[in-house]
């Protein structure tokens, strides 16, 4: 890897290091005649249950971490899908089903071994290279490749059991569904997490609302927490629709961390919308993109924010820097980018500017 990196620096070749390879953004189109370095071999994972710390290689997935921690009675926040990389998914923030309890994935990050663009390998933590440690937690793909990282973990919820409940509602209930979600969010405890999907149901021949509720704790408590969904009379057991974020501050682990500790900019948000479309006809690309942008515009108008606030790992790639990284974070990040990666070797994915404004 050292030799490869020296060649890249001599030629100023843009490249991308990949592991589990779960991610998307049109910013990746910037890699033309570049080089991808597959780091799937960095998939080692060790857990010290007594110290409450696992150390993971750069290509360990959420699924690997979940299984390893569960086997020793521990847990940590992860993303919602097991195939995503722990480091790759976490460097942007790491939104998941246990965020109410433990915050973002990056909140558990204690120390990293980072290969910088000049091939130097450093350690970054709150006590060492603190400015880099702050920046990689929210914008980490701009400053190097994380070879491995050590995290903080937690004791499992009682018996390690979580309630999982699925609900399906007709699209005609969308107004009442979100009104109820808005109301219940003001008193929702830390343990539940609700994922809402809009999808076409071939059996019903109509678009439906699918809600997946997960509760970290006893079944009886979980059933009580999701009773409001049963009260909606589902057919069987997206984002922000102006849910007041201030009403949720006592329940969210994300808001427990001071904003200036990391580069993650959107701590006051309590929900994220991810628009995903699948089709096999490339001729429909422009139509689908236009439709998605219109939906995004509608969501922004009802989100209760001054502008589009998009979680970097969910972003399409056409957003402004301010909409992805937050205006309040960009000055500090740009100065560090200029110092650490002046040649822009790590510009393939949501590149930071060298100066701001």
C-alpha positions as CSV (number, residue, x, y, z in Angstrom):
1,X,0.0,0.0,0.0
2,X,2.9,2.4,0.7
3,X,4.3,1.9,-2.8
4,X,0.9,2.3,-4.4
5,X,0.3,5.5,-2.5
6,X,3.6,7.1,-3.6
7,X,2.8,6.4,-7.2
8,X,-0.6,8.1,-6.7
9,X,1.0,11.2,-5.2
10,X,3.5,11.5,-8.0
11,X,0.7,11.3,-10.6
12,X,-1.9,13.2,-8.6
13,X,-4.3,10.4,-9.3
14,X,-7.7,10.6,-7.6
15,X,-8.5,7.3,-5.9
16,X,-10.9,5.6,-3.6
17,X,-10.3,3.1,-0.8
18,X,-13.2,0.7,-0.4
19,X,-14.1,-2.1,1.9
20,X,-17.7,-3.5,2.2
21,X,-18.5,-1.2,-0.8
22,X,-21.9,-0.1,0.4
23,X,-22.5,3.5,-0.6
24,X,-23.6,5.8,-3.3
25,X,-23.3,9.4,-4.4
26,X,-22.9,11.1,-7.7
27,X,-19.8,12.7,-6.3
28,X,-18.1,9.4,-7.1
29,X,-18.4,10.3,-10.8
30,X,-15.3,12.5,-10.1
31,X,-13.1,9.4,-10.1
32,X,-12.2,9.1,-13.8
33,X,-9.1,7.0,-14.7
34,X,-8.4,6.8,-11.0
35,X,-7.6,3.8,-8.8
36,X,-9.7,1.9,-6.3
37,X,-7.9,0.1,-3.5
38,X,-9.9,-2.8,-2.1
39,X,-9.2,-3.1,1.7
40,X,-11.6,-6.0,2.4
41,X,-8.7,-7.9,4.0
42,X,-8.8,-5.4,6.9
43,X,-11.7,-7.2,8.5
44,X,-10.2,-8.2,11.8
45,X,-12.3,-7.6,15.0
46,X,-11.3,-8.2,18.6
47,X,-13.4,-7.5,21.7
48,X,-12.3,-6.8,25.3
49,X,-15.6,-7.2,27.3
50,X,-13.9,-6.2,30.5
51,X,-12.7,-2.9,29.1
52,X,-15.8,-2.4,27.1
53,X,-13.8,-1.8,23.9
54,X,-13.7,-3.6,20.6
55,X,-11.0,-2.8,18.0
56,X,-12.1,-3.2,14.4
57,X,-10.3,-3.1,11.1
58,X,-11.4,-0.7,8.4
59,X,-13.6,-3.2,6.5
60,X,-15.5,-4.7,9.4
61,X,-19.3,-4.6,8.8
62,X,-22.0,-3.7,11.2
63,X,-23.2,-7.3,11.1
64,X,-19.8,-8.6,12.3
65,X,-19.8,-6.1,15.1
66,X,-23.3,-7.0,16.2
67,X,-22.6,-10.7,16.3
68,X,-19.3,-10.4,18.1
69,X,-20.7,-8.1,20.7
70,X,-23.9,-10.1,21.3
71,X,-21.8,-13.2,22.0
72,X,-20.2,-11.5,25.0
73,X,-23.3,-9.7,26.3
74,X,-22.5,-6.2,24.8
75,X,-24.0,-3.8,22.3
76,X,-23.3,-0.6,20.5
77,X,-25.1,1.7,18.1
78,X,-24.9,0.6,14.4
79,X,-26.6,1.5,11.2
80,X,-29.8,-0.2,10.2
81,X,-28.3,-2.7,7.7
82,X,-25.7,-5.3,8.6
83,X,-23.8,-5.3,5.3
84,X,-22.6,-1.7,5.8
85,X,-19.1,-1.0,7.0
86,X,-18.7,0.0,10.6
87,X,-16.0,2.6,9.7
88,X,-17.5,3.6,6.4
89,X,-21.0,4.1,7.8
90,X,-19.8,5.6,11.0
91,X,-17.4,8.3,9.7
92,X,-20.4,10.2,8.3
93,X,-22.2,10.0,11.6
94,X,-23.8,6.6,11.9
95,X,-27.6,6.9,12.3
96,X,-29.3,3.8,13.6
97,X,-31.9,2.1,15.7
98,X,-30.1,2.6,19.0
99,X,-29.3,6.3,18.5
100,X,-31.8,7.2,21.1
101,X,-29.9,5.2,23.7
102,X,-26.3,5.7,22.7
103,X,-26.2,8.5,20.1
104,X,-24.5,8.2,16.7
105,X,-21.9,5.5,15.8
106,X,-19.2,8.2,15.9
107,X,-20.1,8.9,19.5
108,X,-18.6,5.6,20.5
109,X,-15.4,6.1,18.6
110,X,-12.5,6.4,21.0
111,X,-9.3,6.2,18.9
112,X,-8.3,5.6,15.3
113,X,-5.2,4.6,13.4
114,X,-5.3,6.8,10.3
115,X,-3.2,6.7,7.1
116,X,-2.8,10.3,5.9
117,X,-2.5,11.2,2.2
118,X,1.3,11.5,2.6
119,X,1.3,7.8,3.8
120,X,2.1,8.8,7.4
121,X,0.2,6.6,9.9
122,X,-1.0,8.5,13.0
123,X,-3.2,7.9,16.0
124,X,-6.1,10.3,16.6
125,X,-8.3,10.6,19.7
126,X,-9.5,13.3,22.1
127,X,-6.0,13.3,23.6
128,X,-3.9,13.0,20.4
129,X,-4.4,14.9,17.2
130,X,-7.7,16.2,18.6
131,X,-8.4,18.4,15.6
132,X,-8.2,15.5,13.2
133,X,-10.2,13.3,15.5
134,X,-13.0,15.9,15.6
135,X,-13.0,16.2,11.8
136,X,-13.1,12.6,10.9
137,X,-16.2,12.2,13.0
138,X,-18.6,13.5,10.4
139,X,-16.2,14.1,7.4
140,X,-13.7,11.3,7.8
141,X,-13.4,10.2,4.2
142,X,-11.6,13.5,3.4
143,X,-8.5,13.0,5.5
144,X,-7.2,9.5,5.0
145,X,-8.0,5.9,5.4
146,X,-8.8,4.5,8.9
147,X,-6.8,1.3,9.3
148,X,-8.5,0.3,12.5
149,X,-10.5,1.9,15.3
150,X,-11.4,1.3,18.9
151,X,-14.9,1.9,20.2
152,X,-16.8,2.2,23.5
153,X,-19.5,-0.5,23.9
154,X,-22.3,-1.0,26.4
155,X,-24.0,-3.8,28.3
156,X,-26.9,-5.3,26.5
157,X,-30.4,-4.4,27.2
158,X,-32.0,-7.0,29.5
159,X,-31.5,-10.5,28.0
160,X,-30.3,-8.8,24.8
161,X,-33.8,-8.9,23.4
162,X,-35.4,-6.3,21.2
163,X,-39.0,-6.1,20.1
164,X,-39.5,-5.9,16.3
165,X,-42.9,-5.0,14.9
166,X,-44.0,-4.3,11.4
167,X,-47.1,-2.5,10.3
168,X,-48.7,-1.7,6.9
169,X,-51.1,1.2,6.4
170,X,-53.0,2.3,3.3
171,X,-51.7,5.5,1.7
172,X,-55.0,7.2,2.6
173,X,-53.8,7.3,6.2
174,X,-50.6,9.3,5.5
175,X,-52.0,12.5,7.0
176,X,-53.2,10.9,10.2
177,X,-50.1,8.7,10.5
178,X,-47.7,11.6,10.5
179,X,-50.0,13.7,12.8
180,X,-49.9,10.9,15.3
181,X,-46.2,10.5,14.9
182,X,-45.7,14.2,15.5
183,X,-47.8,14.0,18.7
184,X,-46.2,10.8,20.1
185,X,-42.6,12.1,19.5
186,X,-43.1,14.6,22.2
187,X,-43.2,11.8,24.8
188,X,-41.4,9.0,23.1
189,X,-38.7,7.4,25.4
190,X,-35.2,6.6,24.3
191,X,-35.7,2.9,23.5
192,X,-37.9,2.9,20.4
193,X,-36.9,3.6,16.8
194,X,-39.4,3.9,13.9
195,X,-38.5,3.4,10.3
196,X,-41.2,4.5,7.8
197,X,-41.2,3.4,4.1
198,X,-43.5,4.2,1.2
199,X,-43.6,1.3,-1.3
200,X,-45.9,-0.2,-3.9
201,X,-47.7,-3.4,-2.7
202,X,-48.4,-5.6,-5.7
203,X,-51.0,-7.7,-3.8
204,X,-53.0,-4.6,-2.9
205,X,-52.2,-2.8,-6.2
206,X,-51.5,0.4,-4.3
207,X,-48.9,2.4,-2.5
208,X,-48.7,1.7,1.2
209,X,-47.0,3.0,4.3
210,X,-44.8,0.4,6.0
211,X,-43.7,1.1,9.5
212,X,-41.0,-0.9,11.3
213,X,-40.7,-0.3,15.0
214,X,-37.8,-1.6,17.1
215,X,-37.8,-1.3,20.9
216,X,-34.6,-2.0,22.9
217,X,-36.0,-3.7,25.9
218,X,-38.7,-6.0,27.3
219,X,-41.6,-7.0,25.1
220,X,-44.3,-5.6,27.4
221,X,-42.7,-2.1,27.4
222,X,-42.2,-2.3,23.7
223,X,-45.8,-3.2,23.0
224,X,-46.9,-0.2,25.1
225,X,-44.5,2.1,23.2
226,X,-45.9,1.1,19.8
227,X,-49.6,0.9,20.8
228,X,-50.2,4.2,18.9
229,X,-49.4,2.3,15.7
230,X,-51.9,-0.4,16.5
231,X,-54.4,2.4,17.2
232,X,-54.0,3.5,13.6
233,X,-55.8,0.3,12.5
234,X,-53.0,-1.0,10.2
235,X,-53.7,-3.4,7.3
236,X,-51.4,-5.7,9.3
237,X,-49.3,-5.9,12.2
238,X,-39.9,9.2,5.9
239,X,-38.4,11.6,7.0
240,X,-39.3,14.8,8.9
241,X,-42.8,16.1,8.7
242,X,-42.3,19.1,11.0
243,X,-41.8,17.1,14.2
244,X,-40.6,19.6,16.8
245,X,-36.9,18.7,17.6
246,X,-36.9,20.7,20.9
247,X,-39.5,18.3,22.3
248,X,-37.2,15.4,21.9
249,X,-34.0,16.8,23.5
250,X,-34.4,14.8,26.8
251,X,-34.8,11.5,24.9
252,X,-32.1,11.6,22.2
253,X,-28.6,10.3,22.8
254,X,-27.5,12.3,19.8
255,X,-28.2,15.6,21.6
256,X,-26.2,14.5,24.7
257,X,-22.9,15.3,22.9
258,X,-21.8,19.0,22.5
259,X,-22.0,20.1,18.9
260,X,-18.4,21.3,18.8
261,X,-17.0,17.9,19.7
262,X,-17.4,16.4,16.2
263,X,-17.9,17.5,12.5
264,X,-21.4,16.0,12.4
265,X,-23.7,19.1,11.9
266,X,-27.3,17.9,12.4
267,X,-27.7,17.0,16.0
268,X,-31.1,18.7,16.4
269,X,-32.7,16.5,13.7
270,X,-34.8,13.6,14.9
271,X,-35.6,11.9,11.6
272,X,-34.0,11.4,8.2
273,X,-35.6,10.8,4.8
274,X,-33.9,8.5,2.3
275,X,-35.4,8.4,-1.2
276,X,-34.6,5.2,-3.1
277,X,-36.0,4.2,-6.5
278,X,-35.4,1.0,-8.5
279,X,-36.0,0.6,-12.2
280,X,-34.4,-1.3,-15.0
281,X,-34.9,1.2,-17.9
282,X,-32.0,3.7,-18.1
283,X,-34.2,6.0,-20.2
284,X,-36.2,6.7,-17.0
285,X,-33.2,8.1,-15.1
286,X,-33.9,11.7,-15.8
287,X,-37.6,11.3,-15.0
288,X,-36.9,9.5,-11.7
289,X,-34.2,12.1,-10.7
290,X,-36.7,14.9,-11.4
291,X,-39.4,13.2,-9.3
292,X,-37.0,12.6,-6.4
293,X,-35.9,16.3,-6.4
294,X,-39.6,17.4,-6.3
295,X,-40.2,15.1,-3.3
296,X,-37.1,16.4,-1.6
297,X,-38.2,20.0,-2.1
298,X,-41.6,19.2,-0.5
299,X,-39.9,17.6,2.5
300,X,-37.6,20.6,3.0
301,X,-40.6,22.9,3.1
302,X,-42.2,20.9,5.8
303,X,-39.1,20.0,7.8
304,X,-39.0,23.1,10.0
305,X,-35.4,23.9,9.0
306,X,-34.0,27.0,7.3
307,X,-32.6,25.0,4.4
308,X,-32.0,21.4,3.3
309,X,-30.1,19.5,6.0
310,X,-28.9,16.2,4.6
311,X,-27.0,13.4,6.4
312,X,-23.9,12.9,4.2
313,X,-24.3,9.2,4.0
314,X,-27.9,9.7,2.6
315,X,-27.0,12.5,0.3
316,X,-27.5,12.3,-3.5
317,X,-24.4,14.4,-4.3
318,X,-26.0,17.5,-5.9
319,X,-26.4,19.3,-2.6
320,X,-24.4,22.4,-1.6
321,X,-21.5,22.1,0.9
322,X,-23.6,23.9,3.5
323,X,-26.5,21.5,3.1
324,X,-24.2,18.5,3.7
325,X,-21.6,19.7,6.2
326,X,-23.3,22.7,7.8
327,X,-22.1,26.3,7.4
328,X,-20.9,26.4,11.0
329,X,-18.5,23.5,10.4
330,X,-17.0,24.3,7.0
331,X,-14.4,26.9,8.0
332,X,-12.6,24.6,10.4
333,X,-12.9,21.6,8.1
334,X,-11.5,23.5,5.1
335,X,-8.4,24.6,7.0
336,X,-7.7,21.1,8.1
337,X,-8.3,19.8,4.5
338,X,-5.8,22.2,3.1
339,X,-3.2,21.1,5.7
340,X,-3.8,17.4,5.6
341,X,-4.7,16.8,1.9
342,X,-3.5,19.8,-0.2
343,X,-3.4,17.6,-3.4
344,X,-7.0,16.5,-3.0
345,X,-6.2,12.8,-3.1
346,X,-9.2,12.0,-0.9
347,X,-11.7,14.1,-2.9
348,X,-13.7,11.2,-4.4
349,X,-16.6,11.2,-2.0
350,X,-18.2,14.5,-0.9
351,X,-14.9,16.5,-1.1
352,X,-14.3,19.4,1.3
353,X,-13.0,22.7,-0.1
354,X,-9.5,23.9,0.6
355,X,-10.8,27.3,1.8
356,X,-14.2,28.5,3.1
357,X,-15.9,30.8,2.5
